């Protein structure tokens, strides 16, 4: 393993950070809104699935109880 001095390490880190494509404000806002929309849709989906399973199980258990 090659050793590297701290100055070279910092220079390499700065060079790599300069290559990063940072998002602009609009991209950050758009992806944030998309995350909230998808979270709401997933919450609604799982609530409906839960309701369906609960209703089905109550119906099945009601026939035998």
Number of C-alpha atoms within 10 A of each C-alpha: 3 3 5 8 7 9 9 10 11 11 11 12 11 11 11 10 11 10 8 8 7 10 9 8 8 9 11 12 12 10 11 12 12 12 12 11 12 12 12 11 12 12 12 12 12 11 12 12 12 12 12 12 12 12 12 12 12 12 12 11 10 9 8 6 7
